[in-house]
Amino acid sequence: MRLPRLTSGDPNLRGVVRGASVAFATRLGGAAAKFGQDLAVARLLGPSDAGAFFLAVTAATVASTAGRLGLDNTVVRFSASCAAMDDWPGVRGVGRRSLGITLAGAAIAALALAFAARALGIRVFHDPNLVPVLIAMAVSVVPTSAYTIYGQLLKGIGRIGEGVSVLTAVAPAIATVLTLALAPAWGLMGAVAAYSAAAIGAWVVGLVRWNRAVPAATRGFPVPELLRSGFPLWVHSLLQLVIRHGALVMLGIFASNSEVGVFGIAFRLAFAVSSVLIAVNASAAPRFSALHAKGDLETLKQTARGSTFLMCVVAGPVLAVFVLFPDRILSIYSPEFAAGGVLLAILAVGQFVNVATGSVQMLLMMTEQEDWIMRTTVLAACLALFLNIALIPRWGSTGAAVATSVVWIVQNLLVLVTVRWKLGFWVTPSLRAWRGTAA
């Protein structure tokens, strides 16, 4: 399946669309695999154990993000820069250095999660049964970090489909099959084992694809340069965890596992609205970096605004379905999840704003404005903490959905204004930019 056959007069946009079409098709495959995984978890475990599963996945996601030190975003820029100059030993050096740092950091984070499992399960979430689940889930931290780096490296060198596949499709596809095989006999622990085994499988696939794509010759790449660029993005990623997962964690403290499970399914499904943004970002990131390096801000503006128009066209119908028929969609998982329809509608609106403001965060990353991403994320994370604390104890999962959606909207508007200030243009949907005329 491809993006709509809309013809742009801008060659840069045509390049973005070609890459995004591949990424979007792969992303759809990943979304289908993710849907299969969530469906298997929901039907085989039920809302309560599904809630425990999502809490454990969130804990592992936090650990993996901490262990990557922001390099998963940095490697796209550095690998793209080296590849643009046909410096393949440099590309290999970026990969080797970043992977070595990531594996060390992820191993420390995994151990930290395993040691903290008892305190998290008993003192934070008030569920002793969650302790062994968190310990088992810690196994996934290192392979998840590794396949994330490989996926981003592949995107950086222009292997968009392969990179997006490693990032979004391989692990959920394996996890779906293994969950169906293991969960009926082992329940929640079977689903956790499937998740960790799938992460290992994605790591292997990423390694094989990377070695096939890049010549073996290598040269050293300065670690301080990687870490210096990665640090603000690392802080950004950690704060993004507060924005993206803080509501679910807060629900785990104040609500039942069943309510967490229903919210978790609605939350994950809402990201279908912004799948096209992820696909476009995968294709546009190296192009943004190259245009900025040339100092061609006019073309950069045209490309960003035209791609935003296309994303709104694609995401609009998905939003409409999620807002008009949310109960019916969630009932696919099981009748018990249909009660989360209003949550899905609220979250889908927040994700559509994410799409309608365009690739603003990627623009700042690829134009050496990482510090400003961090600053806007600090403000959004503070707002998330405030709204989660204010709304969730009183309104439960509905408060969590409202808080999360409001924060998504505010954060994207902040970044939109920052792009206007630092780069000199608004990233708004533009049919004229799409057609290649003056925006």
C-alpha positions in Angstrom: 0.0 0.0 0.0 1.3 3.5 -0.9 0.5 7.0 0.1 -2.2 8.7 -2.0 -1.1 9.4 -5.6 -0.8 13.2 -5.3 1.6 14.8 -7.6 3.9 17.5 -6.3 5.9 19.9 -8.5 8.7 20.0 -6.0 11.5 17.5 -6.7 12.5 17.5 -3.0 8.9 16.7 -2.0 8.8 13.9 -4.6 11.9 12.5 -3.0 10.3 12.7 0.4 7.1 11.0 -0.9 9.0 8.2 -2.5 10.9 7.4 0.7 7.8 8.0 2.8 5.7 5.7 0.6 8.1 2.9 1.4 8.2 3.9 5.0 4.4 4.2 5.2 3.9 0.8 3.6 6.3 -0.7 6.0 4.8 1.3 8.9 1.4 -0.1 7.9 2.8 -3.6 8.1 4.3 -2.7 11.5 0.9 -1.2 12.6 -0.8 -4.5 11.6 1.8 -6.5 13.6 1.4 -4.2 16.5 -2.4 -4.5 16.3 -2.0 -8.3 16.3 0.2 -8.2 19.3 -2.1 -5.9 21.3 -5.1 -8.0 20.2 -3.4 -11.2 21.4 -2.5 -9.6 24.7 -6.0 -8.1 25.2 -7.9 -11.3 24.3 -5.7 -13.8 26.0 -4.9 -11.8 29.2 -8.0 -9.6 29.7 -7.9 -6.0 31.0 -6.3 -6.7 34.3 -3.3 -8.7 33.2 -3.0 -6.5 30.0 -2.7 -3.5 32.4 0.2 -5.2 34.2 1.8 -6.0 30.9 1.6 -2.4 29.7 3.1 -1.2 33.0 6.0 -3.6 32.6 6.5 -2.5 28.9 6.5 1.1 30.1 9.2 0.4 32.7 11.3 -1.4 30.1 10.8 1.5 27.7 12.1 4.0 30.3 15.1 1.8 30.9 15.9 1.4 27.2 15.5 5.1 26.6 17.8 6.0 29.5 20.4 3.5 28.2 20.5 4.8 24.7 21.8 8.3 25.8 20.0 10.0 23.0 22.1 8.3 20.3 19.1 6.8 18.6 18.3 10.3 17.2 21.9 11.5 16.8 23.0 8.6 14.6 20.5 9.6 11.9 22.2 12.9 11.4 25.8 11.7 11.5 25.3 8.6 9.4 23.4 10.7 6.8 26.2 13.2 6.7 28.9 10.6 6.2 26.8 8.7 3.6 26.2 11.9 1.6 29.9 12.3 1.2 30.4 8.6 0.4 32.4 8.2 3.6 31.3 4.6 4.3 34.1 4.0 6.7 32.8 7.0 8.6 29.3 5.5 8.5 30.6 2.2 9.9 32.5 4.2 12.6 29.3 6.0 13.6 27.5 2.7 13.9 30.2 0.9 15.9 30.8 3.7 18.4 27.1 4.4 19.0 26.2 0.8 19.3 29.1 0.2 21.8 28.0 3.1 24.0 24.3 2.0 23.8 25.0 -1.6 24.7 26.9 -0.5 27.8 24.3 2.0 28.8 21.4 -0.4 28.2 23.0 -3.2 30.3 23.3 -0.8 33.2 19.7 0.3 32.8 18.5 -3.3 32.6 20.2 -4.2 35.8 18.8 -1.1 37.5 15.3 -2.1 36.4 15.8 -5.6 37.8 17.0 -4.3 41.1 14.2 -1.8 41.3 11.5 -4.3 40.4 10.5 -5.0 44.0 10.2 -1.4 45.0 8.2 -0.6 41.8 5.9 -3.5 42.2 5.1 -3.3 45.9 5.6 0.4 46.9 4.7 2.2 43.7 2.1 0.1 42.0 0.9 -1.8 45.1 1.0 -5.2 43.2 3.5 -7.8 44.5 2.6 -10.0 41.4 4.2 -7.3 39.2 7.7 -7.9 40.7 8.6 -11.1 38.7 7.0 -9.5 35.6 9.3 -6.5 35.8 12.4 -8.6 36.4 11.5 -10.8 33.3 10.8 -7.7 31.2 14.3 -6.3 32.0 15.7 -8.9 29.6 14.2 -6.9 26.7 16.1 -3.7 27.5 19.4 -4.4 25.8 18.0 -6.0 22.6 15.4 -3.2 22.3 18.1 -0.6 22.5 20.3 -2.4 20.0 17.6 -2.8 17.3 16.6 0.8 17.8 20.1 2.0 16.9 20.3 -0.3 13.9 16.9 0.9 12.6 18.0 4.6 13.0 21.3 3.9 11.3 19.6 2.3 8.3 17.3 5.3 8.0 20.3 7.6 8.1 21.9 5.9 5.1 18.7 6.0 3.0 17.5 2.4 3.7 14.2 3.8 4.8 12.1 0.7 4.4 14.6 -1.5 6.1 15.1 0.9 9.0 11.4 1.4 9.6 10.8 -2.3 9.4 13.4 -3.0 12.1 12.0 -0.2 14.3 8.3 -0.9 14.0 7.5 -4.2 12.3 9.9 -7.0 13.1 9.5 -7.2 16.9 5.7 -6.9 17.0 5.3 -9.5 14.2 7.5 -12.0 16.2 5.8 -11.1 19.5 2.3 -11.7 18.0 3.2 -15.3 17.0 5.0 -16.0 20.3 2.2 -14.5 22.4 -0.3 -16.7 20.7 1.9 -19.7 21.4 3.0 -18.9 25.0 0.2 -16.9 26.6 -2.4 -19.6 26.6 -0.2 -21.8 28.8 1.8 -19.2 30.7 -0.5 -16.2 30.8 1.1 -12.9 31.6 4.6 -14.3 31.9 4.2 -15.9 28.5 3.4 -12.5 27.0 6.5 -11.0 28.6 8.7 -13.9 27.4 7.3 -13.3 23.9 8.1 -9.6 24.1 11.7 -10.1 25.1 12.3 -12.9 22.6 10.9 -10.7 19.8 13.3 -7.9 20.8 16.2 -10.3 20.4 14.9 -11.4 17.0 14.6 -7.7 15.9 18.2 -7.1 17.1 19.5 -10.0 14.9 17.5 -8.8 11.9 18.9 -5.3 12.3 22.5 -6.5 12.6 22.2 -8.6 9.5 20.7 -5.8 7.4 23.3 -3.3 8.7 26.2 -5.6 7.8 24.7 -6.2 4.3 24.2 -2.4 3.7 27.5 -1.0 4.8 31.0 -2.0 3.7 33.2 -3.6 6.4 35.9 -0.9 6.3 35.7 1.4 9.2 37.4 4.4 10.8 37.1 5.9 14.3 34.4 8.4 15.0 34.9 10.9 17.9 32.8 9.7 20.9 32.7 13.2 22.4 31.0 14.5 19.3 28.3 11.8 19.5 27.7 12.4 23.2 27.7 16.2 22.9 25.0 16.0 20.2 23.2 13.2 21.9 22.9 14.8 25.4 20.1 17.3 24.7 18.3 14.7 22.7 18.7 12.2 25.6 17.2 14.7 28.1 14.5 15.3 25.5 13.8 11.5 25.2 13.6 11.1 29.0 11.2 14.0 29.3 9.2 12.6 26.4 8.7 9.6 28.6 7.0 11.8 31.2 4.8 13.2 28.4 4.0 9.9 26.7 3.9 7.4 29.6 3.4 9.5 32.7 -0.4 9.2 32.6 -0.2 5.4 32.3 2.2 5.2 35.3 0.0 7.5 37.3 -3.0 5.4 36.5 -1.0 2.4 37.7 -0.7 4.1 41.1 -4.2 5.4 41.5 -6.4 3.0 39.4 -6.9 -0.7 38.9 -4.9 -2.8 36.4 -8.1 -3.2 34.4 -8.4 0.6 33.9 -4.8 0.7 33.0 -5.3 -2.0 30.4 -8.2 -0.2 28.7 -6.3 3.1 28.7 -3.2 1.3 27.4 -5.1 -0.2 24.4 -6.7 3.2 23.5 -3.4 5.0 23.9 -1.5 2.6 21.6 -4.3 2.6 19.0 -4.4 6.4 18.9 -0.9 6.5 17.4 -2.4 5.1 14.2 -3.4 8.7 13.4 0.2 9.8 13.4 1.7 6.8 11.5 2.1 8.9 8.4 4.2 11.4 10.4 6.6 8.7 11.4 6.8 7.6 7.8 7.5 11.1 6.5 10.0 11.8 9.2 11.9 8.7 8.3 12.2 9.9 4.7 12.5 13.6 5.4 15.2 13.7 8.1 18.2 13.1 5.9 16.8 15.6 3.3 16.2 18.2 6.0 19.8 17.8 7.1 21.2 18.1 3.6 19.1 21.2 2.7 20.2 22.9 6.0 23.9 22.0 5.2 23.5 23.8 1.8 21.8 26.8 3.4 18.7 26.3 1.2 16.1 27.5 3.7 13.5 28.3 1.0 13.5 24.7 -0.3 13.5 23.5 3.3 10.4 25.5 4.0 8.6 24.3 0.8 9.4 20.7 1.6 8.3 20.9 5.2 5.0 22.7 4.4 4.2 20.5 1.4 4.7 17.3 3.4 2.5 18.6 6.2 -0.3 19.1 3.7 0.1 15.5 2.5 0.1 14.2 6.1 -3.1 16.0 7.0 -4.8 14.5 3.9 -3.8 11.0 4.9 -4.4 11.3 8.7 -7.8 13.1 8.4 -9.9 10.1 7.6 -8.3 8.0 10.4 -9.1 10.7 12.9 -12.7 10.8 11.6 -13.2 7.1 12.1 -11.6 7.2 15.6 -13.8 10.1 16.7 -17.1 8.8 15.2 -16.8 5.1 16.0 -14.4 4.7 18.9 -16.5 2.2 20.9 -16.9 -0.1 17.9 -13.2 -0.1 17.1 -12.1 -0.9 20.7 -14.7 -3.7 20.9 -12.6 -5.6 18.4 -10.2 -6.3 21.2 -13.1 -7.6 23.4 -16.4 -6.1 24.7 -14.6 -5.2 28.0 -12.4 -2.6 26.1 -15.3 -0.8 24.4 -15.7 1.4 27.5 -12.6 3.2 26.4 -14.1 4.7 23.3 -14.1 8.2 24.7 -10.4 7.8 25.6 -9.6 6.8 22.0 -11.4 9.9 20.6 -9.7 12.3 23.0 -6.2 10.8 22.3 -6.8 10.7 18.5 -7.4 14.5 18.5 -4.1 15.1 20.2 -2.3 12.9 17.7 -3.9 14.7 14.8 -2.5 18.0 16.0 0.8 16.3 16.1 0.4 15.6 12.4 -1.0 19.0 11.5 2.0 20.8 12.9 4.3 18.8 10.6 7.8 17.5 11.2 8.7 20.3 13.5 10.7 18.3 16.0 12.6 16.6 13.2 13.3 20.0 11.6 15.0 21.2 14.8 17.0 17.9 15.2 18.3 18.0 11.7 19.2 21.8 11.8 21.4 21.6 14.9 18.7 23.1 17.2 18.7 20.2 19.7 18.9 22.5 22.7 15.6 24.1 21.7 13.9 20.7 21.5 15.0 20.1 25.0 13.7 23.4 26.3 10.3 23.0 24.8 10.1 19.4 26.1 11.0 20.6 29.6 7.9 22.9 29.5 5.7 20.2 28.2 6.9 17.7 30.8 6.2 20.1 33.6 2.7 20.6 32.2 2.2 16.8 31.9 3.2 16.3 35.6 0.8 19.1 36.7 -2.2 17.8 34.7 -1.6 14.2 35.6 -1.5 15.0 39.2 -4.5 17.3 39.0 -6.8 15.2 36.8 -6.0 11.4 37.2 -6.8 11.0 41.0 -10.2 12.7 40.4 -11.2 11.5 36.9 -9.1 8.3 36.4 -8.5 7.2 32.8 -10.6 10.1 31.3 -8.4 12.5 33.2 -5.3 10.7 31.9 -6.6 11.0 28.3 -7.4 14.7 28.6 -4.0 15.4 30.2 -2.1 13.5 27.6 -3.9 15.0 24.6 -3.6 18.6 26.0 0.1 18.1 26.5 0.6 16.8 23.0 -1.2 19.8 21.6 0.7 22.3 23.7 4.1 20.7 23.0 3.6 20.7 19.2 2.5 24.3 19.2 5.5 25.3 21.2 7.8 23.6 18.8 5.9 25.1 15.9 6.6 28.6 17.3 10.2 27.7 17.9 10.7 26.6 14.3 9.3 30.0 13.2 11.6 31.8 15.5 14.8 29.9 14.7 14.3 29.0 11.0 12.1 31.9 10.0 9.0 30.1 8.6 5.8 28.5 9.8 5.3 24.7 9.1 1.7 24.8 8.2 -0.2 22.6 5.7 0.2 24.3 2.3 -1.3 23.1 -1.0 0.8 25.7 -2.9 4.0 24.3 -1.3 2.9 20.8 -2.3 2.4 21.9 -5.9 5.9 23.4 -5.9 4.8 27.0 -6.2 5.7 29.8 -3.7 4.4 29.0 -0.2 
